[in-house]
C-alpha cells in the first residue's frame, strides 16, 4: 500500500468527495491510498482499525472454511465501503480482501473517530443503504445462477473480473463461484474462443470482442 499525497490527494478528493456521507468533518481522519494488483487490503482473520471507501478498482472477497477450503464470495467494485461490518460489530474479524486491479481507496482511521461514526445518523443511514444494495446484489447473483445459462453468466463475470483486457481467474475458484462443473466451464470458454470473443494466450484469455461479450452479459442485467 502506498499513501498518495499532494496534488494526487487533492485531485481524488475533488473527484470523489465523501463529505456528504458524514455530519462531522471527516477530513482529519482520512488518507488516500493506492493498492497494487494482487495486494491484500485485509488479511483474513485480522481485526482492522481502518475502514476503506474504494473509489477506483476491483477486489475479491474470500473466506476460509473450517476444513481449510478457501471460497471466493464475491467481487467488489468501486464505489463501495470495506470494513464497515467490522466497525459495527466489535467481535467480528474480517474476511480476506485482495485487489484484482490497481485500486484507489480513501482510508478512514476508525480509532480516531469511532464514537463519532457510530453516533452519526447521516453516516449510519448511508451504511444501511449500502448494505441493502449489497444484499440485493447477492440475492440477484444466486437467482441468476439458477435461471440463466453459463454463457450469459460467464460473460458477465469476465466483464467484472477482467483487467486491462485480460481474464485470468482460477478455473476451480470460478466453478465454485458460478456453481458449474469444471468441464462445463472449459467448454464455454472454448466456445467463446471459437466465436472469436476470447483468445487464449500465455497471459490469460484476451478479450477480442467487447461488444459481443457485453451483449451476452446484458441478458442478465
Order of alpha helices (4+ residues) and beta strands (2+ residues): beta-alpha-beta-beta-beta-beta-beta-beta-alpha-beta-beta-alpha-alpha-alpha-beta-alpha-alpha-beta-beta-alpha
